Amino acid sequence: MNNLSNCAEANALAANIGFEQEMHQFLHTWVRQEEDKTVLRFERSLLEYLAEDALRDFFLNTPHPLQQLLKVPEIAAHLTRGVEDVHFDITSGDPLLAPTERRIYNLARRMESEGMHVPFRFIQPNKQSETGDDADITLYPADSEELRYNSGNHFTSRSANNNVFDELSKRCKANTAPQLTTLFQYGYLEDRLHDVKAITAALYSTGETQLQYFVIYSRHSPQEGHFGVSLVVMDPAQSDFPLRVLVCDTLLKQLPQHPRWWHHFVAEYTNVFGGAIAEVIEDLSHPLQKVNIKGDNPYRHDWDCPYYAASMAEALTELVKANPLFLLNGSVTEIHTAMKSLMPDYYYADLELKTRAEIQQVNRIKRWQSGMVTINELIEEIDTQKRLSA
């Protein structure tokens, strides 16, 4: 995958130039057909207007503008290009987008409906120029220091967060098996633990006696939004207390140290199962986010924990499907090692953690593909509308 993940800059630039030409022609045609909607043209020449504000007028005056752009095959082909056709900046990790392409995503974030927020391809609205370009950092609002230097710089949209969550949820919840329930829903860990108790009790009322395995992917709590994963093993005849609890975070350096979010796991479990649960919880965390090191250039810190957590959740579901009793009786070290073999994005075949650069590259690819999922869903919606109107 890495060999295909960063195409030559010259090739990406050539594709971007072609896209700029397509967009120029598209906007030129739109201006000719919709002259009464060119409110931002003022006294400028047509070429100046096309270069500066025609796209913003198009967004202001067109219902679902991103969907309308995706109806043009040449434009859709560029916006949905595969990761092998994308060049990523070596320092920031950002994809090399055509100038008008960047404007499309920025304007969609700033001006469009909730569903149009394409993950990882826009910046926060108050860091955009009026035309939808990235604003110079010297023009950022005075109170934006924190957002300027963390993951919020590229990803501060609840809708885009939800788009990624939905994408990962569909994949993880498709992993089904007897005795296995994957809880991958909005909300927090405590909500899901109440679900575990309710589902277990309901199964027992129907005569179920087999042990039940719950893989939970969730944010920790309203106070701490970090993602984590749990495996909870329940006996239907004893729905008030688990037989085993294994939790996975991504922030520790090496076992047996606990990650700094450990107390959140303990607190949420205690709220549902009582104080005795603290003696039951075992740590299966993986040191994946060590790729973000304190003191880095700020733009290296990005929104990767959902992908790490999804990888851990998928590994646990595969282990449950292969041998449920292994999850009940295996040692933490054995299970931790078995998970590594099922996480090839982040571990080599010899189960050593991949290099920091390789993990960052894997996540760049995943972020690009999350954007593709959102755009392709918009295209599917267009196709559905065509079929219904035919």
Disulfide bonds with the S-S distance in Angstrom:
none
